[in-house]
Amino acid sequence: MIELISNSTYFGVAITVATFILATIINKKWPNPFTTPLFLSTIVIIGILIGFKIPYETYNSTAKYLTYFLVPVTVCFAVPMYRQLPLLKRHIWSILFAMFIGVIASVVSVCIIVILLGLGDIIARSLVSISVTTALAIGITRKLGGIVALTVSAVIITGILGASVSDKLCKWVKINNPISRGLAIGNAAHAAGTVKAMEMGHLEGAFSSLAIVLSGLMTAVMGPLAIWFYFEYFKI
C-alpha cells in the first residue's frame, strides 16, 4: 500500500500541500517559532519519509511540479515593492548602506567561523553565499568552486530558521520600524523570510523583497572578495 501511494505521480505534491496546510492550522492555534508552517511541515515530511522508508528520490520526483511555481511566485514579490516605490526612492541611500553592512556581516561571519573551526577552504567557498536566495547562491558557489549541494542545504536551513524566529527576534531587539525589519529579514533569510515578512505587514514584505535582490547582487561581488582575502591572509 505504501509503495503504491509513494509511486503515485502526485504523491510528493499531495503530501507537501497537505502537510503545509496542517502546519498552518497548528501555527494559528499555537503560534511559536517551532510551529512556523515552513519549519514544521519540513520536519513532518522528513519524519514521514524516514518512518515509512520512502526514498527521497521517490518523493522528489513526484514533488518537482511545485518548483514550477517558484519563478512566478518570485516575480510576485516585485508587486509590493513597486507599490512602495516612492518610499524606496526617499530612503534609497539609507537602504543601500544598510544592505551593504548586512552583506558584509553575513560574508565575514562565515569566514570567521570557518577560520575558528578550521573547516577548510571548500566549506568557505560553499557557505559564503549562505544568506542569498538559492538560485543566486548556486551561481556564486559554482563560480567559487564550492559544493553546490552544501550551499543549497545551508541556504534552505538559513531560510527556514530565519522565517521561524524573525518576528520574535525583531521584537526582542526592539526593531519596530517596518522598513528596517523588512530589510533585515530579507537580507538574512531571503525568500523564506520574505514570506514571513509579508505576513507581518505590507511594508515589511516590500522591503524584504528588495533586500533579496540587493543582497544577491552585493554578495556576488563581496563573496569572491572575501574568499580572496581569506586565501591571502588566513590560509594556513
N, C-alpha and C positions, 0 to 999 in steps of 0.2 A: 504493500500500500504506500509506504513512504517512498519507495523507489518510483512508483507510478506518479506520485504527486511531484516529486523533485525533478522528474524528467519532463514535466509539463512545460509547454512553450512559454507560459507566462507565470510560472511558479515564482521567480525572483521578483517580478513586478507586484504580484499579489501579496506576497509576504512582506515586502518593503512598505507598500502603501498601508496595509492593514496594521502593521507594527507601528508605523508613524502616527496613524490616527489614534491608536490605543495610547501611545505615549503622550499625545497632545491632550487627550482626555484626562490622563493621570496627572499631567502637569497643571492643568486648570484646577484640579481638585486638591493637589498637594504641591504647590509651586516651590521649588528649590532647585539649586544647580544640578542635583543628581537626577531630577526628573525632567530636565530640559529635553524636549522631543528628539532632537538630533542625537544627543548623547544616549538617552535611554533606549531609543529604537536601535541604535548601533549595537549596544550591549546585548539586547534581547535577540537580535538577529544572529550575532556571534554565538550566543548560547544555544539557539535552535540548531544552527549548523553543526556545532560540536556535539550537542546532545543526540541528534538523530544521525550523526556521522555522514552528513551531506557534504561532499567536496565543494570547496569554494568555487572551483571552475564551473560546476553544475549550476550553482546559484548565480554566478556572474553572467553565464551565457544566457540565462533567462531574465536577468535584471537589466541587461545592457540597453534595453529600449528606453529606460528612464534617462539615460545620458543624452538622448536626442533633444531633451528639453533644456539642457544646460545652456546652450547658446541663446535661445530666445529669452530664457529667464535672466541671463546675464545682461542682455540688451535692455530688458525691462528695468534694470537698476538705473539706467540713464534717465528714465522718466521723472522720478522725484528730484534728481539732480538738476534737470533742465528747469523744473518749476522753481527752484531756488537760485536760478542764475543771477538775479540782481544782488542777492545776499552774498553769493560766492564772489562776485566781482568786487564787492565792497570790502571783503576781508581777504583778498587774494594773497597778499604778501604774508600776512599772519599765518594763513593756511599753508603756504609753501614752506615757511620756516618751521612750522610745527611738524610737517611731514618729513622734512629734512632731518630734524632731530630724532624723530621716531624711527626712521630707517637706519640712521647711524646707530642708535641704541640696539636695534634688532641685530644688525650685522656684526657689530663689535661684540655684543654679548655672546653670540655664537662662537666667535673666535676665541674669546677669553675662556669660555667653558672648555673648548677643545684643547687649549693650551694647558689649563689647570689639570684636566683629567687625562692628558696625554692620549687623546683619542685617535690621533693620526690625521694625515693630510686629506685622505679620501673622505673622511667624515666632515671636515671643514668645508670641502667643496660641495658636499651633498646637503649640508644644513644651512648654508649661508643665506639661502632664499626661503627660510622656514616660514616667514610671515607674508609671503606673496601667494596670490591665488594660483592654483595648481598648474594651469596652462603656462603661465609665465615662469613659474618655478622650474618646470621641466626643461624649458628652453635654456634658462640660466645654468642649471646643473649640467646639461649636455655640453654647453659651451665651456664650462669649467672642468669637465672630465670627472664629475661625481657619479654617484649611483642613483639613478632615477627612481628606482623602487623605494629607496630610503628617503628620498626627498618627498615623494608622494605620501608616504606613510606619516612623515613628520608634519607635513602641511595639513593633512586631514586631522591628525591629533590636535594640532595647534588650533585649527578652526573649531573643532568640537569643544575643546576646553574653553576657548575664548568665548564662544556663544553661551556656554554654561555658566560662566562666572562674571561676565562683563557687567551685567546690570548690578549685581551685588557689589562688585569691586568699585564701580563708579560711585555708588552710594557710600561705600566705606571710606574712600579717599576724598569724598565730598566734591566730585566733579559734577556740577549741576548745570553748566552751560551745555545746551543740546549740540552745538557745533563742536565743542571740544570732545564731548562724549562720542559723537559720530566719527570724528577723525581718529580718535584713539582706538575705537573698536575695529574700524575698517583697516587701520594700519596693522593691528596686532592679530586680528582673526579673519581677515579677508572676507570671502563670500559668505561663509557660515556665520560670521559675526554680523555681517550686514543684514542678514535675515532677522537676527535678534534685534539689531538697531532699528529696523523698520517697525518692529513690534513696540519699541519704546517710544517712537514718535516720528513724524514725517521729516523733521529736521535732522534727527539722528540718522535716519535711513538715507537721506540725500547726501549728507557729508561722509557717511561711511562708504557709500558708493564711489564718491570722489576719491576717498582715501585708497581704495583698491587700485585705481588707475595710477595715482601719483606714487604710491609705494612700489608698485610694479616697475614703473619707469625708473625711479630712483635706485631701486635695488639692482636693476640690470646694469647700472653704472657703478654703484658703490660696492656691490658684491665682488666683482673681479678685482677692484682696487684693494678691498680688504684682504682677499686671498693673496694678492701680490705682496702686500705689506707683511702678512703672516709669514710667507716664504722668505722674504727679505731679512726680517729681523728676529723671527721666533722659531724658524725651522731648525731643529736640532739634528 
